Amino acid sequence: MARSGQSKRTEKLQLMLNLEELQMIEDWRFANRMPTRSAAVRELMRRGLTQEVERASKGNGISVHKFGIDPDGRRARNGRSETAVG
């Protein structure tokens, strides 16, 4: 069930990992108390994309908020932020 303010997830992304990559994700997931592997992967992707957008935008006036990312660890939607969990 989608949370209030979140869009329903309708797109599927399938990826192949080797055992070492999978173990790293699983270790991170449990260390960070993520409820599912999918939630952990989404959060890791969000964090990585946030860093990339911040790095690319330094000095050229681009705001990470333009990309729906709040650098404080929340997803910006419609001018407000929501906690970025699962």
N, C-alpha and C positions, 0 to 999 in steps of 0.2 A: 504494500500500500504506500502511495506517495505521501510524503509529509506536506503540510500546508506550506505553500510558497515554492515548492519544488515541482519541476516538470516531471512527468512520468517518463521513466527510462524505456525507450522503445527501440533503441539501436543496440546491436550486439557487436562486440569486438572480440574476435578469437585470436589468440596468440600462442605460439609454441615457445616453451622455455626448456632449458636444460635443468638437470637436477640441482645444480649449484644456484642458479637464478631463483628457482622455485623455493629452495631452502632459505635464501636470503629474504624473500618476500614473506615467507611463513614466520621466520624469526622476528622480522620487523612487525608483522601483524600481531603476534602474541605480546611482544614487548610494549606495543602501543594500544593494546586491548581493542583492536578492531574486531567488529562482530563477524565479518566474513572476509574471505580472500578477495572478493570483488571490491568490497569497501576499502581494503588496504591498497589494492592496485589503483583505484580511483584517487585515493588520497595521495599516494606517491606521485601519480601523474599530475595532479593539481599542484603539488609542491614543486615539482620539476618545471612545469610550465610557468609558474609564478616567478621562479628564479630567472628563467629565460626571458620572460617579458620585462622583468625589472632590469636585467642586464642590457637588453636591447634598447630600452627606453631612456637610460641614463644620458642626460645631457641634450636630448632632442625634444623634450616637452611632451612625450607620449605618456599618458597615464595608464597604469595597470588596470584602473577601473574601467577603461574603455573596453578591455577584454573580459570583463566580468570577474576580475580577480581583485580581492582586497588583500594587501600585503600582510595584514594581521591574522591571516589564517582563516578567513571567511570568504564565502562566495558572495560577490556583490550582485544583487538582482533588483532591478527597478529602483535604484537609488538607496537601497538599504542592504545590510549584510545579514547573512545567515550562517550559522555554524556549519562547517564543512565536514559532516560526519555521515557515513554510510548511506 
